[in-house]
Amino acid sequence: MTGPEPAVCQDEVTAGPGGAMTVEVGVITGDLTLCTSHRTDGLVDVAVQYTGAEEWYTLTGSPAPSPTAPSRTSTPPS
């Protein structure tokens, strides 16, 4: 059995209109860091923080099923 994959974080994500809903504090807006961590049970933990802050917040709906579709940021096949 393999362990969970390392977390993948992306800086400088801006919450869309209405912000990002979190479990701990409700809606947060502005410049965020998004972090995803794949678990061994096939789910993905998703957390956000204000860019440069120490506190992480759980995105509502996390853990989520691991996506099977290509990422929206993937380069389309030629």
All heavy atoms as a GROMACS GRO file, in nm:
protein
  550
    1MET      N    1   0.084  -0.117   0.000
    1MET     CA    2   0.000   0.000   0.000
    1MET      C    3   0.089   0.124   0.000
    1MET      O    4   0.183   0.134   0.078
    1MET     CB    5  -0.088  -0.003   0.124
    1MET     CG    6  -0.183   0.111   0.134
    1MET     SD    7  -0.295   0.074   0.272
    1MET     CE    8  -0.383   0.222   0.281
    2THR      N    9   0.059   0.217  -0.088
    2THR     CA   10   0.138   0.340  -0.095
    2THR      C   11   0.079   0.445  -0.005
    2THR      O   12  -0.040   0.443   0.027
    2THR     CB   13   0.144   0.393  -0.239
    2THR    OG1   14   0.010   0.424  -0.281
    2THR    CG2   15   0.206   0.292  -0.334
    3GLY      N   16   0.162   0.542   0.034
    3GLY     CA   17   0.115   0.652   0.118
    3GLY      C   18   0.050   0.759   0.035
    3GLY      O   19   0.049   0.752  -0.088
    4PRO      N   20  -0.007   0.860   0.100
    4PRO     CA   21  -0.068   0.970   0.026
    4PRO      C   22   0.038   1.046  -0.053
    4PRO      O   23   0.154   1.050  -0.016
    4PRO     CB   24  -0.130   1.057   0.135
    4PRO     CG   25  -0.066   1.015   0.261
    4PRO     CD   26  -0.014   0.876   0.242
    5GLU      N   27  -0.005   1.103  -0.166
    5GLU     CA   28   0.086   1.184  -0.246
    5GLU      C   29   0.114   1.315  -0.174
    5GLU      O   30   0.031   1.362  -0.094
    5GLU     CB   31   0.022   1.213  -0.382
    5GLU     CG   32   0.003   1.091  -0.468
    5GLU     CD   33  -0.063   1.124  -0.601
    5GLU    OE1   34  -0.054   1.239  -0.646
    5GLU    OE2   35  -0.123   1.033  -0.658
    6PRO      N   36   0.230   1.376  -0.200
    6PRO     CA   37   0.257   1.506  -0.138
    6PRO      C   38   0.154   1.609  -0.181
    6PRO      O   39   0.098   1.600  -0.290
    6PRO     CB   40   0.396   1.542  -0.193
    6PRO     CG   41   0.450   1.419  -0.254
    6PRO     CD   42   0.335   1.329  -0.285
    7ALA      N   43   0.132   1.706  -0.096
    7ALA     CA   44   0.038   1.813  -0.127
    7ALA      C   45   0.090   1.895  -0.244
    7ALA      O   46   0.210   1.914  -0.259
    7ALA     CB   47   0.017   1.901  -0.005
    8VAL      N   48  -0.002   1.943  -0.325
    8VAL     CA   49   0.031   2.032  -0.436
    8VAL      C   50  -0.036   2.165  -0.407
    8VAL      O   51  -0.158   2.171  -0.389
    8VAL     CB   52  -0.020   1.975  -0.571
    8VAL    CG1   53   0.006   2.073  -0.684
    8VAL    CG2   54   0.042   1.840  -0.598
    9CYS      N   55   0.044   2.272  -0.402
    9CYS     CA   56  -0.010   2.403  -0.370
    9CYS      C   57   0.012   2.499  -0.485
    9CYS      O   58   0.112   2.491  -0.555
    9CYS     CB   59   0.054   2.458  -0.244
    9CYS     SG   60   0.022   2.356  -0.098
   10GLN      N   61  -0.081   2.589  -0.503
   10GLN     CA   62  -0.072   2.690  -0.608
   10GLN      C   63  -0.096   2.826  -0.545
   10GLN      O   64  -0.200   2.851  -0.485
   10GLN     CB   65  -0.176   2.663  -0.716
   10GLN     CG   66  -0.172   2.764  -0.829
   10GLN     CD   67  -0.275   2.733  -0.937
   10GLN    OE1   68  -0.349   2.637  -0.929
   10GLN    NE2   69  -0.279   2.817  -1.037
   11ASP      N   70   0.004   2.914  -0.557
   11ASP     CA   71  -0.007   3.049  -0.504
   11ASP      C   72  -0.081   3.139  -0.602
   11ASP      O   73  -0.096   3.107  -0.719
   11ASP     CB   74   0.132   3.109  -0.480
   11ASP     CG   75   0.205   3.042  -0.365
   11ASP    OD1   76   0.137   2.995  -0.272
   11ASP    OD2   77   0.328   3.037  -0.369
   12GLU      N   78  -0.123   3.251  -0.550
   12GLU     CA   79  -0.184   3.357  -0.629
   12GLU      C   80  -0.310   3.314  -0.702
   12GLU      O   81  -0.327   3.339  -0.821
   12GLU     CB   82  -0.082   3.418  -0.724
   12GLU     CG   83   0.037   3.478  -0.650
   12GLU     CD   84   0.140   3.539  -0.744
   12GLU    OE1   85   0.107   3.565  -0.862
   12GLU    OE2   86   0.253   3.559  -0.699
   13VAL      N   87  -0.398   3.245  -0.630
   13VAL     CA   88  -0.530   3.212  -0.681
   13VAL      C   89  -0.624   3.318  -0.627
   13VAL      O   90  -0.619   3.351  -0.509
   13VAL     CB   91  -0.574   3.072  -0.632
   13VAL    CG1   92  -0.716   3.042  -0.673
   13VAL    CG2   93  -0.478   2.966  -0.681
   14THR      N   94  -0.706   3.375  -0.713
   14THR     CA   95  -0.802   3.476  -0.667
   14THR      C   96  -0.940   3.413  -0.664
   14THR      O   97  -0.984   3.356  -0.763
   14THR     CB   98  -0.802   3.598  -0.760
   14THR    OG1   99  -0.670   3.654  -0.762
   14THR    CG2  100  -0.900   3.705  -0.711
   15ALA      N  101  -1.006   3.422  -0.548
   15ALA     CA  102  -1.141   3.368  -0.534
   15ALA      C  103  -1.233   3.439  -0.632
   15ALA      O  104  -1.222   3.560  -0.652
   15ALA     CB  105  -1.190   3.386  -0.392
   16GLY      N  106  -1.320   3.363  -0.695
   16GLY     CA  107  -1.414   3.421  -0.790
   16GLY      C  108  -1.524   3.500  -0.721
   16GLY      O  109  -1.523   3.515  -0.598
   17PRO      N  110  -1.619   3.551  -0.798
   17PRO     CA  111  -1.729   3.626  -0.739
   17PRO      C  112  -1.798   3.542  -0.632
   17PRO      O  113  -1.827   3.426  -0.653
   17PRO     CB  114  -1.822   3.652  -0.857
   17PRO     CG  115  -1.736   3.638  -0.979
   17PRO     CD  116  -1.630   3.537  -0.943
   18GLY      N  117  -1.818   3.598  -0.518
   18GLY     CA  118  -1.881   3.526  -0.407
   18GLY      C  119  -1.781   3.459  -0.315
   18GLY      O  120  -1.816   3.412  -0.209
   19GLY      N  121  -1.653   3.450  -0.356
   19GLY     CA  122  -1.549   3.396  -0.269
   19GLY      C  123  -1.546   3.245  -0.266
   19GLY      O  124  -1.607   3.177  -0.348
   20ALA      N  125  -1.470   3.192  -0.172
   20ALA     CA  126  -1.455   3.048  -0.152
   20ALA      C  127  -1.516   3.012  -0.017
   20ALA      O  128  -1.480   3.071   0.085
   20ALA     CB  129  -1.307   3.009  -0.157
   21MET      N  130  -1.606   2.916  -0.014
   21MET     CA  131  -1.672   2.876   0.110
   21MET      C  132  -1.585   2.777   0.186
   21MET      O  133  -1.540   2.678   0.131
   21MET     CB  134  -1.808   2.812   0.080
   21MET     CG  135  -1.883   2.769   0.205
   21MET     SD  136  -1.924   2.905   0.316
   21MET     CE  137  -2.060   2.979   0.231
   22THR      N  138  -1.560   2.808   0.313
   22THR     CA  139  -1.478   2.721   0.396
   22THR      C  140  -1.560   2.669   0.514
   22THR      O  141  -1.660   2.729   0.554
   22THR     CB  142  -1.354   2.795   0.450
   22THR    OG1  143  -1.396   2.898   0.541
   22THR    CG2  144  -1.272   2.856   0.337
   23VAL      N  145  -1.515   2.558   0.569
   23VAL     CA  146  -1.583   2.496   0.683
   23VAL      C  147  -1.566   2.582   0.808
   23VAL      O  148  -1.661   2.605   0.883
   23VAL     CB  149  -1.526   2.354   0.707
   23VAL    CG1  150  -1.581   2.294   0.835
   23VAL    CG2  151  -1.553   2.264   0.588
   24GLU      N  152  -1.446   2.633   0.830
   24GLU     CA  153  -1.413   2.699   0.956
   24GLU      C  154  -1.467   2.842   0.969
   24GLU      O  155  -1.512   2.880   1.077
   24GLU     CB  156  -1.261   2.703   0.976
   24GLU     CG  157  -1.196   2.567   0.990
   24GLU     CD  158  -1.165   2.499   0.856
   24GLU    OE1  159  -1.190   2.558   0.749
   24GLU    OE2  160  -1.115   2.387   0.861
   25VAL      N  161  -1.460   2.921   0.863
   25VAL     CA  162  -1.495   3.064   0.876
   25VAL      C  163  -1.596   3.114   0.774
   25VAL      O  164  -1.623   3.232   0.768
   25VAL     CB  165  -1.368   3.152   0.868
   25VAL    CG1  166  -1.276   3.125   0.985
   25VAL    CG2  167  -1.295   3.136   0.736
   26GLY      N  168  -1.651   3.026   0.694
   26GLY     CA  169  -1.745   3.069   0.590
   26GLY      C  170  -1.671   3.119   0.467
   26GLY      O  171  -1.567   3.065   0.431
   27VAL      N  172  -1.723   3.223   0.405
   27VAL     CA  173  -1.668   3.273   0.279
   27VAL      C  174  -1.541   3.354   0.303
   27VAL      O  175  -1.536   3.438   0.392
   27VAL     CB  176  -1.770   3.361   0.206
   27VAL    CG1  177  -1.711   3.424   0.081
   27VAL    CG2  178  -1.894   3.280   0.170
   28ILE      N  179  -1.438   3.326   0.221
   28ILE     CA  180  -1.319   3.410   0.220
   28ILE      C  181  -1.298   3.457   0.076
   28ILE      O  182  -1.335   3.389  -0.019
   28ILE     CB  183  -1.194   3.340   0.276
   28ILE    CG1  184  -1.155   3.217   0.194
   28ILE    CG2  185  -1.213   3.303   0.422
   28ILE    CD1  186  -1.022   3.156   0.239
   29THR      N  187  -1.244   3.576   0.063
   29THR     CA  188  -1.224   3.636  -0.069
   29THR      C  189  -1.082   3.687  -0.080
   29THR      O  190  -1.009   3.694   0.018
   29THR     CB  191  -1.321   3.754  -0.090
   29THR    OG1  192  -1.295   3.853   0.010
   29THR    CG2  193  -1.466   3.710  -0.082
   30GLY      N  194  -1.044   3.725  -0.199
   30GLY     CA  195  -0.914   3.786  -0.220
   30GLY      C  196  -0.813   3.688  -0.275
   30GLY      O  197  -0.846   3.586  -0.333
   31ASP      N  198  -0.685   3.723  -0.255
   31ASP     CA  199  -0.574   3.642  -0.305
   31ASP      C  200  -0.549   3.526  -0.210
   31ASP      O  201  -0.526   3.546  -0.091
   31ASP     CB  202  -0.448   3.726  -0.321
   31ASP     CG  203  -0.466   3.834  -0.427
   31ASP    OD1  204  -0.543   3.812  -0.522
   31ASP    OD2  205  -0.403   3.940  -0.414
   32LEU      N  206  -0.553   3.404  -0.264
   32LEU     CA  207  -0.544   3.283  -0.183
   32LEU      C  208  -0.435   3.191  -0.234
   32LEU      O  209  -0.391   3.201  -0.348
   32LEU     CB  210  -0.677   3.207  -0.188
   32LEU     CG  211  -0.803   3.285  -0.153
   32LEU    CD1  212  -0.926   3.199  -0.180
   32LEU    CD2  213  -0.799   3.330  -0.008
   33THR      N  214  -0.395   3.098  -0.150
   33THR     CA  215  -0.313   2.985  -0.188
   33THR      C  216  -0.403   2.863  -0.175
   33THR      O  217  -0.471   2.846  -0.074
   33THR     CB  218  -0.190   2.970  -0.097
   33THR    OG1  219  -0.108   3.085  -0.112
   33THR    CG2  220  -0.110   2.846  -0.133
   34LEU      N  221  -0.407   2.780  -0.279
   34LEU     CA  222  -0.490   2.660  -0.283
   34LEU      C  223  -0.398   2.539  -0.271
   34LEU      O  224  -0.294   2.533  -0.336
   34LEU     CB  225  -0.566   2.653  -0.415
   34LEU     CG  226  -0.644   2.525  -0.443
   34LEU    CD1  227  -0.771   2.524  -0.359
   34LEU    CD2  228  -0.677   2.515  -0.590
   35CYS      N  229  -0.434   2.443  -0.186
   35CYS     CA  230  -0.351   2.325  -0.166
   35CYS      C  231  -0.439   2.200  -0.174
   35CYS      O  232  -0.543   2.194  -0.108
   35CYS     CB  233  -0.282   2.334  -0.031
   35CYS     SG  234  -0.149   2.217  -0.011
   36THR      N  235  -0.397   2.103  -0.255
   36THR     CA  236  -0.468   1.976  -0.266
   36THR      C  237  -0.376   1.863  -0.223
   36THR      O  238  -0.256   1.867  -0.246
   36THR     CB  239  -0.516   1.950  -0.409
   36THR    OG1  240  -0.404   1.950  -0.498
   36THR    CG2  241  -0.617   2.053  -0.454
   37SER      N  242  -0.433   1.764  -0.159
   37SER     CA  243  -0.356   1.649  -0.112
   37SER      C  244  -0.437   1.523  -0.139
   37SER      O  245  -0.548   1.508  -0.088
   37SER     CB  246  -0.327   1.664   0.037
   37SER     OG  247  -0.255   1.555   0.084
   38HIS      N  248  -0.383   1.434  -0.224
   38HIS     CA  249  -0.450   1.308  -0.256
   38HIS      C  250  -0.432   1.210  -0.141
   38HIS      O  251  -0.322   1.189  -0.093
   38HIS     CB  252  -0.394   1.250  -0.385
   38HIS     CG  253  -0.431   1.329  -0.505
   38HIS    ND1  254  -0.538   1.296  -0.585
   38HIS    CD2  255  -0.379   1.441  -0.558
   38HIS    CE1  256  -0.549   1.384  -0.682
   38HIS    NE2  257  -0.453   1.473  -0.668
   39ARG      N  258  -0.542   1.149  -0.098
   39ARG     CA  259  -0.540   1.052   0.010
   39ARG      C  260  -0.534   0.911  -0.046
   39ARG      O  261  -0.562   0.889  -0.164
   39ARG     CB  262  -0.665   1.070   0.096
   39ARG     CG  263  -0.672   1.207   0.156
   39ARG     CD  264  -0.800   1.245   0.225
   39ARG     NE  265  -0.898   1.142   0.252
   39ARG     CZ  266  -0.997   1.157   0.337
   39ARG    NH1  267  -1.010   1.269   0.406
   39ARG    NH2  268  -1.084   1.061   0.355
   40THR      N  269  -0.501   0.814   0.037
   40THR     CA  270  -0.493   0.676  -0.007
   40THR      C  271  -0.631   0.615  -0.035
   40THR      O  272  -0.640   0.514  -0.103
   40THR     CB  273  -0.421   0.588   0.098
   40THR    OG1  274  -0.489   0.599   0.222
   40THR    CG2  275  -0.276   0.631   0.112
   41ASP      N  276  -0.738   0.678   0.014
   41ASP     CA  277  -0.873   0.625  -0.010
   41ASP      C  278  -0.936   0.680  -0.138
   41ASP      O  279  -1.054   0.661  -0.162
   41ASP     CB  280  -0.963   0.650   0.111
   41ASP     CG  281  -0.983   0.797   0.142
   41ASP    OD1  282  -0.928   0.884   0.069
   41ASP    OD2  283  -1.051   0.828   0.242
   42GLY      N  284  -0.858   0.751  -0.221
   42GLY     CA  285  -0.909   0.803  -0.347
   42GLY      C  286  -0.972   0.940  -0.338
   42GLY      O  287  -1.020   0.992  -0.438
   43LEU      N  288  -0.974   0.998  -0.220
   43LEU     CA  289  -1.030   1.132  -0.204
   43LEU      C  290  -0.919   1.235  -0.204
   43LEU      O  291  -0.802   1.203  -0.187
   43LEU     CB  292  -1.110   1.140  -0.074
   43LEU     CG  293  -1.232   1.046  -0.066
   43LEU    CD1  294  -1.296   1.057   0.072
   43LEU    CD2  295  -1.332   1.075  -0.175
   44VAL      N  296  -0.959   1.361  -0.222
   44VAL     CA  297  -0.863   1.471  -0.224
   44VAL      C  298  -0.904   1.573  -0.118
   44VAL      O  299  -1.018   1.619  -0.115
   44VAL     CB  300  -0.862   1.541  -0.362
   44VAL    CG1  301  -0.767   1.658  -0.364
   44VAL    CG2  302  -0.826   1.442  -0.472
   45ASP      N  303  -0.810   1.607  -0.028
   45ASP     CA  304  -0.832   1.714   0.068
   45ASP      C  305  -0.799   1.845  -0.002
   45ASP      O  306  -0.697   1.856  -0.071
   45ASP     CB  307  -0.742   1.698   0.190
   45ASP     CG  308  -0.783   1.582   0.277
   45ASP    OD1  309  -0.904   1.562   0.298
   45ASP    OD2  310  -0.694   1.510   0.326
   46VAL      N  311  -0.885   1.946   0.015
   46VAL     CA  312  -0.864   2.077  -0.048
   46VAL      C  313  -0.868   2.183   0.061
   46VAL      O  314  -0.964   2.191   0.138
   46VAL     CB  315  -0.971   2.107  -0.154
   46VAL    CG1  316  -0.941   2.238  -0.225
   46VAL    CG2  317  -0.983   1.992  -0.254
   47ALA      N  318  -0.762   2.264   0.068
   47ALA     CA  319  -0.754   2.370   0.168
   47ALA      C  320  -0.709   2.499   0.101
   47ALA      O  321  -0.642   2.497  -0.003
   47ALA     CB  322  -0.657   2.332   0.279
   48VAL      N  323  -0.747   2.612   0.161
   48VAL     CA  324  -0.706   2.743   0.111
   48VAL      C  325  -0.655   2.826   0.228
   48VAL      O  326  -0.688   2.800   0.344
   48VAL     CB  327  -0.821   2.818   0.041
   48VAL    CG1  328  -0.862   2.749  -0.088
   48VAL    CG2  329  -0.942   2.833   0.132
   49GLN      N  330  -0.574   2.923   0.197
   49GLN     CA  331  -0.529   3.020   0.296
   49GLN      C  332  -0.512   3.153   0.226
   49GLN      O  333  -0.494   3.159   0.104
   49GLN     CB  334  -0.397   2.978   0.362
   49GLN     CG  335  -0.279   2.989   0.273
   49GLN     CD  336  -0.146   2.955   0.339
   49GLN    OE1  337  -0.050   2.953   0.270
   49GLN    NE2  338  -0.137   2.925   0.466
   50TYR      N  339  -0.522   3.261   0.303
   50TYR     CA  340  -0.487   3.390   0.247
   50TYR      C  341  -0.339   3.385   0.213
   50TYR      O  342  -0.259   3.334   0.292
   50TYR     CB  343  -0.516   3.503   0.346
   50TYR     CG  344  -0.664   3.528   0.366
   50TYR    CD1  345  -0.728   3.488   0.483
   50TYR    CD2  346  -0.738   3.590   0.268
   50TYR    CE1  347  -0.863   3.511   0.500
   50TYR    CE2  348  -0.874   3.614   0.285
   50TYR     CZ  349  -0.936   3.573   0.401
   50TYR     OH  350  -1.070   3.596   0.418
   51THR      N  351  -0.301   3.431   0.095
   51THR     CA  352  -0.163   3.426   0.052
   51THR      C  353  -0.073   3.491   0.157
   51THR      O  354  -0.098   3.603   0.199
   51THR     CB  355  -0.146   3.495  -0.085
   51THR    OG1  356  -0.229   3.426  -0.180
   51THR    CG2  357  -0.003   3.493  -0.132
   52GLY      N  358   0.028   3.416   0.201
   52GLY     CA  359   0.122   3.465   0.300
   52GLY      C  360   0.081   3.443   0.444
   52GLY      O  361   0.159   3.468   0.536
   53ALA      N  362  -0.040   3.392   0.468
   53ALA     CA  363  -0.088   3.368   0.605
   53ALA      C  364  -0.044   3.229   0.650
   53ALA      O  365   0.002   3.148   0.572
   53ALA     CB  366  -0.239   3.381   0.611
   54GLU      N  367  -0.061   3.201   0.780
   54GLU     CA  368  -0.027   3.069   0.834
   54GLU      C  369  -0.148   2.978   0.844
   54GLU      O  370  -0.136   2.857   0.830
   54GLU     CB  371   0.037   3.085   0.972
   54GLU     CG  372   0.174   3.148   0.966
   54GLU     CD  373   0.241   3.154   1.103
   54GLU    OE1  374   0.208   3.070   1.188
   54GLU    OE2  375   0.324   3.242   1.122
   55GLU      N  376  -0.266   3.031   0.869
   55GLU     CA  377  -0.387   2.952   0.892
   55GLU      C  378  -0.443   2.895   0.763
   55GLU      O  379  -0.459   2.966   0.664
   55GLU     CB  380  -0.494   3.040   0.958
   55GLU     CG  381  -0.619   2.968   0.997
   55GLU     CD  382  -0.600   2.876   1.117
   55GLU    OE1  383  -0.516   2.906   1.203
   55GLU    OE2  384  -0.670   2.774   1.124
   56TRP      N  385  -0.473   2.765   0.763
   56TRP     CA  386  -0.537   2.698   0.649
   56TRP      C  387  -0.684   2.675   0.681
   56TRP      O  388  -0.720   2.650   0.795
   56TRP     CB  389  -0.471   2.564   0.621
   56TRP     CG  390  -0.338   2.578   0.556
   56TRP    CD1  391  -0.217   2.581   0.617
   56TRP    CD2  392  -0.312   2.595   0.417
   56TRP    NE1  393  -0.116   2.598   0.524
   56TRP    CE2  394  -0.173   2.606   0.400
   56TRP    CE3  395  -0.394   2.601   0.303
   56TRP    CZ2  396  -0.115   2.624   0.275
   56TRP    CZ3  397  -0.334   2.617   0.180
   56TRP    CH2  398  -0.196   2.628   0.167
   57TYR      N  399  -0.770   2.682   0.578
   57TYR     CA  400  -0.912   2.658   0.592
   57TYR      C  401  -0.953   2.547   0.496
   57TYR      O  402  -0.910   2.542   0.382
   57TYR     CB  403  -0.992   2.785   0.560
   57TYR     CG  404  -0.953   2.902   0.646
   57TYR    CD1  405  -0.880   3.008   0.593
   57TYR    CD2  406  -0.987   2.907   0.780
   57TYR    CE1  407  -0.843   3.116   0.671
   57TYR    CE2  408  -0.950   3.015   0.861
   57TYR     CZ  409  -0.878   3.118   0.805
   57TYR     OH  410  -0.841   3.224   0.883
   58THR      N  411  -1.040   2.459   0.544
   58THR     CA  412  -1.089   2.347   0.463
   58THR      C  413  -1.197   2.398   0.369
   58THR      O  414  -1.295   2.458   0.413
   58THR     CB  415  -1.149   2.238   0.554
   58THR    OG1  416  -1.052   2.202   0.653
   58THR    CG2  417  -1.191   2.116   0.474
   59LEU      N  418  -1.181   2.374   0.240
   59LEU     CA  419  -1.281   2.414   0.142
   59LEU      C  420  -1.405   2.328   0.162
   59LEU      O  421  -1.395   2.206   0.182
   59LEU     CB  422  -1.225   2.396   0.001
   59LEU     CG  423  -1.289   2.479  -0.109
   59LEU    CD1  424  -1.272   2.628  -0.083
   59LEU    CD2  425  -1.229   2.444  -0.242
   60THR      N  426  -1.522   2.389   0.163
   60THR     CA  427  -1.646   2.315   0.178
   60THR      C  428  -1.656   2.208   0.070
   60THR      O  429  -1.627   2.235  -0.046
   60THR     CB  430  -1.767   2.410   0.170
   60THR    OG1  431  -1.756   2.508   0.274
   60THR    CG2  432  -1.898   2.336   0.185
   61GLY      N  433  -1.693   2.088   0.108
   61GLY     CA  434  -1.701   1.977   0.015
   61GLY      C  435  -1.577   1.888   0.017
   61GLY      O  436  -1.572   1.786  -0.048
   62SER      N  437  -1.477   1.930   0.094
   62SER     CA  438  -1.354   1.851   0.106
   62SER      C  439  -1.372   1.752   0.221
   62SER      O  440  -1.429   1.789   0.323
   62SER     CB  441  -1.237   1.942   0.136
   62SER     OG  442  -1.117   1.870   0.149
   63PRO      N  443  -1.326   1.630   0.207
   63PRO     CA  444  -1.256   1.572   0.094
   63PRO      C  445  -1.352   1.547  -0.022
   63PRO      O  446  -1.470   1.520  -0.004
   63PRO     CB  447  -1.198   1.443   0.147
   63PRO     CG  448  -1.289   1.402   0.257
   63PRO     CD  449  -1.342   1.531   0.316
   64ALA      N  450  -1.297   1.556  -0.142
   64ALA     CA  451  -1.374   1.538  -0.264
   64ALA      C  452  -1.320   1.419  -0.341
   64ALA      O  453  -1.204   1.382  -0.325
   64ALA     CB  454  -1.365   1.664  -0.349
   65PRO      N  455  -1.403   1.359  -0.426
   65PRO     CA  456  -1.352   1.250  -0.510
   65PRO      C  457  -1.240   1.302  -0.599
   65PRO      O  458  -1.245   1.415  -0.646
   65PRO     CB  459  -1.473   1.209  -0.594
   65PRO     CG  460  -1.591   1.261  -0.520
   65PRO     CD  461  -1.545   1.383  -0.445
   66SER      N  462  -1.140   1.220  -0.621
   66SER     CA  463  -1.030   1.258  -0.710
   66SER      C  464  -1.084   1.273  -0.850
   66SER      O  465  -1.154   1.185  -0.900
   66SER     CB  466  -0.921   1.152  -0.705
   66SER     OG  467  -0.814   1.190  -0.786
   67PRO      N  468  -1.054   1.384  -0.916
   67PRO     CA  469  -1.107   1.404  -1.052
   67PRO      C  470  -1.046   1.303  -1.149
   67PRO      O  471  -0.929   1.268  -1.140
   67PRO     CB  472  -1.065   1.546  -1.087
   67PRO     CG  473  -0.949   1.575  -0.998
   67PRO     CD  474  -0.969   1.494  -0.873
   68THR      N  475  -1.128   1.259  -1.243
   68THR     CA  476  -1.079   1.167  -1.346
   68THR      C  477  -1.067   1.237  -1.480
   68THR      O  478  -1.002   1.187  -1.569
   68THR     CB  479  -1.174   1.046  -1.360
   68THR    OG1  480  -1.305   1.094  -1.388
   68THR    CG2  481  -1.175   0.964  -1.234
   69ALA      N  482  -1.131   1.354  -1.493
   69ALA     CA  483  -1.123   1.430  -1.618
   69ALA      C  484  -0.994   1.511  -1.621
   69ALA      O  485  -0.940   1.546  -1.516
   69ALA     CB  486  -1.245   1.523  -1.628
   70PRO      N  487  -0.944   1.544  -1.740
   70PRO     CA  488  -0.824   1.627  -1.749
   70PRO      C  489  -0.847   1.763  -1.684
   70PRO      O  490  -0.959   1.814  -1.683
   70PRO     CB  491  -0.802   1.644  -1.900
   70PRO     CG  492  -0.881   1.535  -1.963
   70PRO     CD  493  -0.992   1.503  -1.869
   71SER      N  494  -0.743   1.820  -1.630
   71SER     CA  495  -0.752   1.950  -1.568
   71SER      C  496  -0.788   2.057  -1.670
   71SER      O  497  -0.753   2.047  -1.787
   71SER     CB  498  -0.615   1.984  -1.505
   71SER     OG  499  -0.609   2.119  -1.470
   72ARG      N  500  -0.856   2.162  -1.624
   72ARG     CA  501  -0.888   2.273  -1.712
   72ARG      C  502  -0.762   2.346  -1.758
   72ARG      O  503  -0.763   2.415  -1.856
   72ARG     CB  504  -0.980   2.373  -1.642
   72ARG     CG  505  -1.118   2.319  -1.617
   72ARG     CD  506  -1.209   2.423  -1.560
   72ARG     NE  507  -1.157   2.467  -1.431
   72ARG     CZ  508  -1.173   2.588  -1.382
   72ARG    NH1  509  -1.239   2.677  -1.448
   72ARG    NH2  510  -1.124   2.620  -1.264
   73THR      N  511  -0.653   2.328  -1.684
   73THR     CA  512  -0.531   2.396  -1.721
   73THR      C  513  -0.438   2.306  -1.805
   73THR      O  514  -0.330   2.346  -1.841
   73THR     CB  515  -0.454   2.443  -1.596
   73THR    OG1  516  -0.426   2.330  -1.514
   73THR    CG2  517  -0.536   2.544  -1.518
   74SER      N  518  -0.483   2.185  -1.835
   74SER     CA  519  -0.402   2.095  -1.917
   74SER      C  520  -0.394   2.146  -2.060
   74SER      O  521  -0.486   2.210  -2.110
   74SER     CB  522  -0.464   1.955  -1.921
   74SER     OG  523  -0.462   1.897  -1.794
   75THR      N  524  -0.285   2.117  -2.124
   75THR     CA  525  -0.269   2.154  -2.264
   75THR      C  526  -0.348   2.056  -2.349
   75THR      O  527  -0.330   1.934  -2.336
   75THR     CB  528  -0.120   2.149  -2.304
   75THR    OG1  529  -0.046   2.232  -2.216
   75THR    CG2  530  -0.101   2.192  -2.447
   76PRO      N  531  -0.438   2.106  -2.436
   76PRO     CA  532  -0.516   2.014  -2.518
   76PRO      C  533  -0.428   1.938  -2.616
   76PRO      O  534  -0.324   1.990  -2.659
   76PRO     CB  535  -0.614   2.105  -2.592
   76PRO     CG  536  -0.562   2.242  -2.577
   76PRO     CD  537  -0.468   2.244  -2.459
   77PRO      N  538  -0.465   1.816  -2.649
   77PRO     CA  539  -0.385   1.739  -2.745
   77PRO      C  540  -0.384   1.809  -2.881
   77PRO      O  541  -0.482   1.872  -2.919
   77PRO     CB  542  -0.454   1.603  -2.752
   77PRO     CG  543  -0.584   1.618  -2.684
   77PRO     CD  544  -0.580   1.743  -2.602
   78SER      N  545  -0.276   1.794  -2.954
   78SER     CA  546  -0.265   1.856  -3.086
   78SER      C  547  -0.327   1.770  -3.192
   78SER      O  548  -0.335   1.652  -3.185
   78SER     CB  549  -0.118   1.878  -3.121
   78SER     OG  550  -0.059   1.960  -3.025
   0.00000   0.00000   0.00000
